[in-house]
Amino acid sequence: MTTPPSGAATTPGRVLVTGVTGYIGGLLVPALLEAGRTVRVLGRSEAKLRREPWFGQVEATIGSATEREVLDRALDGVEVAYYLLHSMDGKGDFVERDRRMAEGFAAAARAAGVGRIVYLSGLHPSGELSPHLASRVEVGEIFLASGVPTAVLQAGVVLGNGSASFDMLRHLTERLPVMVAPKWLHNRIQPIAIDDVLHYLVAAADLPPEVNRTYDVGGPEVLTYADMMRRYAEVTGLGGRFIRTVPVLTPELASHWVGLVTPVLSGVARPLVGSLIHDAVCHEDDAHRDLGLPPGGLTGYDNAIRAAVAEIDPQLWRRTLRRVGAVVGAAALAGSLLTDPDSRWYRELAKPPWQPPAAAFPVVWTTLYGIITLASTTTIAELTEKGEAGEAEEYWAALAANLALNAGWSGVFFRAQNLPAATAVAGALTVSGVDLARRGAAAGPGKAIGLGLYAAWCGFATALSASVARRNP
């Protein structure tokens, strides 16, 4: 698919959508097609665009939105341009990058005679904002001052399967029945269902040319993030959630914690968490008048959650945790029963001076078994959710082999009293631990780090076993 020749007149109904490989952009395209629009998309990878089910129904321009020549081709003959681009990669220069990209897009849209820009920003209070939210606001101001009529839709948490903010909400709720959280989880939020966001975005294309302004868009309820978690748990049958807030978790620390316990990467979690330190509620409802309410009215929170989880399994994490916990617990129990540090044989062994005190081992191993359980549960659940059932089964097999070596080492060392063989088993356990960390990395760096700590301790145990074997030939 190619764009029309340069210099083509603006085609009534033709719209350009950027950010189409993102969640909202990918859903906006079919909504616009259903509304009778001629849709052109801009993307950097033709291969990714071809994987979209709507690709055969759209015009496509391939290239980067940072290049003027690409923008000129993409915007040529376009009536309305949807700007759904922003940086959520954790890199420190995102403010300047987003500013330059917005200024370049605005200049190209003005030169191409585009009739309207539609930009999706975030709900925010007046005053000082988090860096990412302030950058979103600045981008909107650039478009409003561009000379091209602009509608900046400002939305809070978007409730839909695939939305990063919804993914963070649901994974935190599903995985943490007891949660120690920052105090700003009690700030007010006005979440909105994805279908309602799409309604407003599509309707914004028909605004008259004299409209150049922001619109606050939100759902019918104002909640706190803690309320949203509790309601999610109720709707999905997860049961009660106990949430205690503390004043010490900064957005930076909280983003790393979110990256560890959910599939949301820390670089994406950082702007999401940063936005929670502000109230995110509508200050006006002019969108109801100028854009019209969605058919049937705004979607309530509980119904939005039901729609969002229609094709996912909120109980998957819980079931997986039970299975993983059972096998890890069995291995821990077997290893404990086979271990006999009070035997005369063990007490008389010559040991290296760098061996930790006996009291350290149960503490370390209890911690590591907890890490193995959580990291493995997360890895298996996330691979399953992504449709990678084969990789999930392979991880199960690798975990079973690792736990067999884990428990087997105690039998070889304490019961068989075979020090060379115990060293070999510890070495195999280390290799298996490294393999688990490699497999866990497919589900996110946090899982690889946790399993990597386990592998590192196994490596230390191998060196310790080898030293004991040398001292006791």
C-alpha positions as CSV (number, residue, x, y, z in Angstrom):
1,M,0.0,0.0,0.0
2,T,1.3,3.4,-0.9
3,T,0.2,7.0,-0.3
4,P,-1.2,9.1,-3.1
5,P,1.2,11.2,-5.2
6,S,2.6,14.3,-3.7
7,G,0.3,17.3,-4.1
8,A,-2.9,15.4,-4.0
9,A,-5.8,17.4,-2.6
10,T,-7.1,16.6,0.9
11,T,-9.5,13.8,0.7
12,P,-12.7,14.1,2.8
13,G,-12.7,11.3,5.3
14,R,-9.0,10.4,4.9
15,V,-7.2,10.2,8.3
16,L,-3.7,9.4,9.3
17,V,-3.1,7.3,12.4
18,T,0.3,7.2,14.1
19,G,1.3,4.8,16.8
20,V,-0.8,2.0,15.2
21,T,1.4,-0.8,16.7
22,G,0.4,0.5,20.1
23,Y,-2.7,-0.6,22.0
24,I,-5.0,2.3,21.3
25,G,-3.7,3.0,17.8
26,G,-4.3,-0.6,16.8
27,L,-7.9,-0.5,18.0
28,L,-8.6,3.0,16.6
29,V,-7.9,1.9,13.0
30,P,-10.8,-0.6,12.7
31,A,-13.1,1.9,14.6
32,L,-12.3,4.5,12.0
33,L,-12.8,2.1,9.1
34,E,-16.2,1.2,10.6
35,A,-17.1,4.9,10.7
36,G,-16.5,5.0,6.9
37,R,-13.1,6.8,7.0
38,T,-10.2,6.2,4.5
39,V,-7.4,5.3,6.8
40,R,-3.7,5.7,6.3
41,V,-1.2,4.5,8.9
42,L,2.4,5.4,9.6
43,G,4.7,2.8,11.0
44,R,8.5,2.1,11.1
45,S,8.2,-1.6,10.3
46,E,6.1,-3.0,7.4
47,A,6.5,-6.5,8.9
48,K,4.8,-5.4,12.1
49,L,2.0,-3.6,10.2
50,R,1.3,-6.7,8.0
51,R,0.6,-8.7,11.2
52,E,-2.4,-6.4,11.9
53,P,-5.7,-7.8,10.8
54,W,-6.7,-4.5,9.2
55,F,-3.6,-4.1,7.1
56,G,-5.2,-4.9,3.8
57,Q,-7.9,-2.2,4.4
58,V,-5.5,0.7,4.9
59,E,-3.0,2.8,3.1
60,A,0.5,2.6,4.6
61,T,3.5,4.8,4.9
62,I,6.6,3.2,6.2
63,G,9.2,5.3,8.0
64,S,9.9,7.2,11.2
65,A,7.8,10.1,12.5
66,T,11.1,11.9,13.2
67,E,11.9,12.4,9.5
68,R,10.3,15.3,7.6
69,E,10.2,13.5,4.2
70,V,8.3,10.6,5.7
71,L,5.9,12.9,7.4
72,D,5.3,14.8,4.2
73,R,4.3,11.6,2.4
74,A,2.2,10.4,5.3
75,L,0.3,13.6,5.7
76,D,-0.3,14.4,2.0
77,G,-4.0,14.5,1.3
78,V,-5.0,13.9,4.9
79,E,-8.0,15.6,6.5
80,V,-7.4,14.5,10.1
81,A,-4.2,13.3,11.8
82,Y,-4.2,11.2,15.0
83,Y,-1.0,11.7,17.0
84,L,-0.6,8.7,19.4
85,L,3.1,8.8,19.9
86,H,5.0,9.3,23.1
87,S,8.1,8.0,24.8
88,M,7.7,5.4,27.6
89,D,11.1,3.7,27.4
90,G,12.7,5.0,30.6
91,K,15.4,6.9,28.7
92,G,16.3,10.3,30.2
93,D,16.0,12.4,27.1
94,F,12.3,11.7,26.5
95,V,11.1,15.3,27.2
96,E,13.4,16.7,24.4
97,R,12.6,13.8,22.1
98,D,8.9,14.2,22.4
99,R,9.1,17.9,22.0
100,R,11.1,17.7,18.8
101,M,8.9,15.0,17.4
102,A,5.7,17.0,18.2
103,E,7.1,20.2,16.7
104,G,8.2,18.4,13.5
105,F,4.7,16.7,13.2
106,A,2.9,20.0,13.8
107,A,5.0,21.8,11.1
108,A,4.5,19.0,8.6
109,A,0.7,19.0,9.3
110,R,0.5,22.7,8.8
111,A,2.4,22.6,5.5
112,A,0.3,19.7,4.2
113,G,-3.0,21.6,4.9
114,V,-4.2,19.0,7.4
115,G,-7.6,20.1,8.8
116,R,-7.3,18.8,12.3
117,I,-4.9,17.1,14.7
118,V,-6.3,14.8,17.4
119,Y,-3.9,14.0,20.3
120,L,-4.5,11.7,23.3
121,S,-3.0,13.1,26.5
122,G,-3.5,12.5,30.2
123,L,-5.8,13.9,32.9
124,H,-3.9,16.1,35.3
125,P,-4.3,18.8,37.9
126,S,-2.9,22.3,37.7
127,G,0.5,22.9,39.2
128,E,3.7,20.9,39.1
129,L,3.5,17.5,37.4
130,S,5.6,14.4,37.0
131,P,8.1,14.7,34.2
132,H,6.2,12.3,31.9
133,L,2.8,13.8,32.5
134,A,4.3,17.3,32.1
135,S,5.8,16.2,28.8
136,R,2.4,15.0,27.6
137,V,0.8,18.3,28.5
138,E,3.6,20.2,26.6
139,V,3.0,18.1,23.5
140,G,-0.6,19.1,23.6
141,E,0.3,22.7,23.9
142,I,2.6,22.5,20.9
143,F,-0.3,21.2,18.8
144,L,-2.7,23.8,20.1
145,A,-0.3,26.6,19.1
146,S,0.6,25.0,15.8
147,G,-2.0,26.8,13.6
148,V,-3.7,23.5,12.9
149,P,-7.0,23.1,14.7
150,T,-6.4,20.5,17.4
151,A,-8.4,18.4,19.8
152,V,-6.4,17.2,22.8
153,L,-8.3,14.5,24.6
154,Q,-7.1,14.1,28.2
155,A,-7.9,10.6,29.7
156,G,-6.9,8.9,32.9
157,V,-6.4,5.1,33.4
158,V,-7.7,3.3,30.3
159,L,-9.5,0.1,31.1
160,G,-8.9,-2.5,28.4
161,N,-6.9,-5.7,27.9
162,G,-3.6,-4.5,26.5
163,S,-3.6,-1.1,28.0
164,A,-0.3,-0.7,30.0
165,S,-2.1,1.1,32.8
166,F,-4.8,-1.7,33.0
167,D,-2.1,-4.4,32.8
168,M,-0.3,-2.9,35.8
169,L,-3.6,-2.7,37.8
170,R,-4.7,-6.2,37.1
171,H,-1.3,-7.9,37.6
172,L,-0.7,-6.1,40.9
173,T,-4.2,-7.1,42.1
174,E,-4.0,-10.7,40.9
175,R,-0.5,-11.3,42.4
176,L,-0.6,-9.3,45.7
177,P,-3.5,-10.2,48.0
178,V,-1.6,-8.2,50.7
179,M,0.1,-5.1,49.5
180,V,2.3,-2.4,51.1
181,A,1.9,0.5,48.8
182,P,2.7,4.3,48.4
183,K,0.3,6.7,50.1
184,W,-0.7,8.2,46.8
185,L,-2.7,5.1,46.0
186,H,-5.5,7.1,47.8
187,N,-5.4,9.9,45.1
188,R,-8.5,10.3,43.0
189,I,-8.7,8.7,39.6
190,Q,-11.4,8.7,36.9
191,P,-10.8,5.7,34.8
192,I,-12.4,5.2,31.4
193,A,-13.3,2.1,29.3
194,I,-11.4,1.6,26.1
195,D,-14.6,1.6,24.0
196,D,-15.5,5.0,25.4
197,V,-12.0,6.4,24.5
198,L,-12.4,5.1,21.0
199,H,-15.8,6.8,20.7
200,Y,-14.4,10.1,21.7
201,L,-11.3,9.7,19.4
202,V,-13.5,8.9,16.4
203,A,-16.0,11.7,17.1
204,A,-13.2,14.3,17.4
205,A,-12.5,14.0,13.7
206,D,-15.8,15.7,13.0
207,L,-15.3,18.8,15.2
208,P,-15.8,22.1,13.4
209,P,-12.6,23.9,12.4
210,E,-12.9,26.7,14.9
211,V,-12.5,24.2,17.8
212,N,-9.0,24.2,19.1
213,R,-8.9,23.0,22.7
214,T,-8.5,20.3,25.3
215,Y,-11.3,17.9,26.4
216,D,-11.3,16.0,29.7
217,V,-12.7,12.5,29.1
218,G,-13.4,10.0,31.9
219,G,-15.8,7.3,33.0
220,P,-18.8,7.8,35.3
221,E,-17.0,7.0,38.6
222,V,-14.2,8.6,40.6
223,L,-12.2,6.1,42.6
224,T,-8.8,5.7,44.2
225,Y,-6.2,3.3,42.9
226,A,-6.8,1.2,46.0
227,D,-10.5,1.2,45.3
228,M,-9.8,0.1,41.7
229,M,-7.7,-2.8,42.9
230,R,-10.4,-4.0,45.4
231,R,-13.2,-3.6,42.8
232,Y,-11.1,-5.6,40.3
233,A,-10.7,-8.4,42.8
234,E,-14.4,-8.4,43.6
235,V,-15.5,-8.5,39.9
236,T,-13.1,-11.3,39.0
237,G,-13.7,-13.4,42.0
238,L,-10.2,-13.0,43.5
239,G,-11.6,-12.2,47.0
240,G,-10.6,-9.4,49.4
241,R,-7.3,-7.4,49.0
242,F,-5.5,-5.9,52.0
243,I,-3.7,-2.7,51.1
244,R,-1.6,-0.7,53.6
245,T,-0.1,2.5,52.5
246,V,3.3,3.9,53.6
247,P,5.0,7.3,52.8
248,V,8.4,5.9,51.9
249,L,8.0,4.4,48.4
250,T,9.0,7.0,45.8
251,P,7.8,6.6,42.2
252,E,11.3,5.5,41.1
253,L,11.4,2.7,43.7
254,A,7.8,1.8,43.1
255,S,8.4,1.5,39.3
256,H,11.2,-1.0,39.9
257,W,9.0,-3.0,42.2
258,V,6.2,-3.0,39.7
259,G,8.7,-4.2,37.0
260,L,9.7,-7.0,39.3
261,V,6.3,-8.4,40.2
262,T,4.4,-7.7,36.9
263,P,5.1,-8.0,33.2
264,V,5.2,-4.2,32.9
265,L,8.8,-3.1,32.3
266,S,10.3,-0.6,34.7
267,G,10.7,1.9,31.9
268,V,7.0,1.7,31.1
269,A,6.0,1.5,34.8
270,R,7.9,4.7,35.7
271,P,5.5,7.1,33.8
272,L,2.5,5.1,34.9
273,V,3.5,5.2,38.5
274,G,4.5,8.9,38.2
275,S,1.0,9.8,37.0
276,L,-0.5,8.3,40.1
277,I,1.0,10.9,42.4
278,H,-1.6,13.3,41.0
279,D,-5.4,13.3,41.1
280,A,-6.5,12.4,37.6
281,V,-10.2,13.5,37.3
282,C,-12.2,15.5,34.8
283,H,-12.5,19.2,35.4
284,E,-15.2,19.7,32.8
285,D,-17.5,17.5,30.7
286,D,-17.7,19.5,27.5
287,A,-16.9,16.3,25.5
288,H,-20.5,15.1,26.3
289,R,-21.8,18.1,24.5
290,D,-19.3,18.5,21.6
291,L,-18.5,14.8,20.9
292,G,-21.6,13.1,22.3
293,L,-21.9,10.3,24.8
294,P,-21.0,6.7,23.7
295,P,-24.0,4.6,22.6
296,G,-25.7,3.4,25.8
297,G,-23.8,6.0,27.9
298,L,-20.5,5.9,29.7
299,T,-19.4,2.4,30.8
300,G,-19.3,1.8,34.5
301,Y,-16.1,0.6,36.2
302,D,-17.3,-3.0,36.9
303,N,-18.7,-3.5,33.4
304,A,-15.4,-2.1,31.9
305,I,-13.5,-4.7,34.0
306,R,-15.8,-7.5,32.8
307,A,-15.2,-6.5,29.2
308,A,-11.4,-6.2,29.7
309,V,-11.1,-9.7,31.2
310,A,-13.4,-11.4,28.7
311,E,-10.5,-13.1,26.9
312,I,-8.1,-13.5,29.8
313,D,-8.0,-15.6,33.0
314,P,-7.7,-13.6,36.2
315,Q,-7.3,-16.9,38.1
316,L,-4.3,-18.1,36.1
317,W,-1.7,-16.6,38.5
318,R,-3.4,-18.1,41.6
319,R,-3.6,-21.6,40.0
320,T,0.0,-21.5,38.8
321,L,1.2,-20.3,42.2
322,R,-0.4,-23.3,43.9
323,R,1.2,-25.7,41.5
324,V,4.7,-24.2,41.6
325,G,4.4,-23.7,45.4
326,A,3.6,-27.4,45.8
327,V,6.6,-28.7,43.8
328,V,9.0,-26.2,45.4
329,G,7.7,-27.0,48.8
330,A,8.1,-30.7,48.2
331,A,11.7,-30.2,47.1
332,A,12.4,-28.0,50.1
333,L,10.9,-30.6,52.5
334,A,12.8,-33.5,50.9
335,G,16.0,-31.6,51.1
336,S,15.4,-30.7,54.7
337,L,14.7,-34.3,55.7
338,L,17.8,-35.5,54.0
339,T,20.0,-32.8,55.6
340,D,21.7,-33.7,58.9
341,P,24.1,-30.9,59.9
342,D,24.2,-32.3,63.5
343,S,25.7,-35.6,62.5
344,R,29.1,-36.6,63.8
345,W,30.3,-37.1,60.3
346,Y,29.5,-33.6,59.2
347,R,30.8,-32.0,62.4
348,E,34.1,-33.7,62.0
349,L,34.6,-32.6,58.3
350,A,37.4,-30.0,57.7
351,K,35.7,-26.9,56.3
352,P,37.1,-23.8,54.6
353,P,37.3,-20.6,56.8
354,W,35.0,-18.8,54.4
355,Q,32.1,-21.1,55.0
356,P,29.1,-19.1,56.3
357,P,27.8,-19.9,59.8
358,A,25.3,-22.8,60.1
359,A,22.5,-20.4,61.0
360,A,22.8,-18.6,57.6
361,F,21.9,-21.6,55.5
362,P,18.2,-22.0,56.5
363,V,17.6,-18.3,56.1
364,V,19.2,-18.2,52.7
365,W,17.5,-21.3,51.4
366,T,14.1,-20.2,52.7
367,T,14.5,-16.9,50.9
368,L,15.7,-18.6,47.7
369,Y,12.8,-21.0,47.7
370,G,10.4,-18.0,47.9
371,I,12.2,-16.4,45.0
372,I,12.1,-19.5,42.9
373,T,8.4,-19.9,43.6
374,L,7.5,-16.3,42.7
375,A,9.8,-16.0,39.7
376,S,8.7,-19.4,38.3
377,T,5.0,-18.7,38.8
378,T,5.4,-15.3,37.1
379,T,7.4,-16.8,34.2
380,I,5.0,-19.7,33.6
381,A,1.9,-17.5,33.9
382,E,3.2,-14.9,31.5
383,L,4.4,-17.4,28.9
384,T,0.9,-19.0,29.1
385,E,-0.9,-15.7,28.7
386,K,1.2,-14.8,25.7
387,G,0.2,-18.1,24.0
388,E,3.6,-19.6,24.4
389,A,2.3,-22.9,25.9
390,G,5.3,-24.8,24.6
391,E,7.8,-22.6,26.3
392,A,5.8,-22.7,29.5
393,E,5.9,-26.6,29.5
394,E,9.6,-26.5,28.8
395,Y,10.1,-24.2,31.8
396,W,8.1,-26.7,33.9
397,A,10.4,-29.5,32.8
398,A,13.5,-27.4,33.5
399,L,12.1,-26.4,37.0
400,A,11.4,-30.1,37.8
401,A,14.9,-31.1,36.9
402,N,16.4,-28.3,38.9
403,L,14.4,-29.1,42.0
404,A,15.3,-32.8,41.7
405,L,19.0,-31.8,41.7
406,N,18.3,-29.4,44.6
407,A,16.9,-32.1,46.8
408,G,19.2,-34.8,45.5
409,W,22.3,-32.8,46.6
410,S,21.3,-33.2,50.3
411,G,21.0,-37.0,49.8
412,V,24.3,-37.4,48.1
413,F,26.2,-35.1,50.6
414,F,24.6,-36.0,53.9
415,R,23.3,-39.5,53.4
416,A,25.7,-41.0,50.8
417,Q,28.5,-38.9,52.2
418,N,30.1,-38.8,48.7
419,L,31.8,-35.5,48.5
420,P,33.0,-35.6,44.9
421,A,29.6,-36.7,43.7
422,A,28.0,-33.9,45.8
423,T,30.3,-31.4,44.1
424,A,29.2,-32.7,40.7
425,V,25.5,-32.5,41.6
426,A,26.0,-28.9,42.9
427,G,27.7,-28.0,39.6
428,A,24.8,-29.4,37.6
429,L,22.4,-27.5,39.9
430,T,24.3,-24.3,39.1
431,V,24.0,-24.9,35.4
432,S,20.3,-25.7,35.8
433,G,19.8,-22.5,37.8
434,V,21.5,-20.4,35.0
435,D,19.2,-22.1,32.5
436,L,16.1,-21.2,34.6
437,A,17.3,-17.6,34.7
438,R,17.7,-17.6,30.9
439,R,14.2,-18.9,30.5
440,G,12.8,-16.4,33.0
441,A,14.4,-13.5,31.1
442,A,11.8,-14.2,28.4
443,A,9.1,-13.0,30.9
444,G,11.1,-9.9,32.0
445,P,14.4,-8.9,33.5
446,G,13.0,-9.0,37.1
447,K,12.5,-12.7,36.8
448,A,16.0,-13.2,35.4
449,I,17.5,-11.3,38.3
450,G,15.7,-13.3,41.0
451,L,16.6,-16.6,39.4
452,G,20.1,-15.3,38.7
453,L,20.5,-14.8,42.5
454,Y,19.5,-18.4,43.0
455,A,22.0,-19.6,40.4
456,A,24.8,-17.5,42.0
457,W,24.2,-19.1,45.4
458,C,24.3,-22.5,43.7
459,G,27.6,-21.5,42.2
460,F,28.9,-20.6,45.7
461,A,27.6,-23.9,47.0
462,T,29.5,-25.7,44.3
463,A,32.7,-24.0,45.2
464,L,32.1,-24.8,48.9
465,S,31.4,-28.4,48.2
466,A,34.6,-28.7,46.1
467,S,36.6,-27.1,48.9
468,V,35.2,-29.5,51.5
469,A,35.9,-32.4,49.1
470,R,39.6,-31.3,48.7
471,R,40.0,-31.0,52.5
472,N,38.5,-34.4,53.2
473,P,39.9,-36.8,50.5
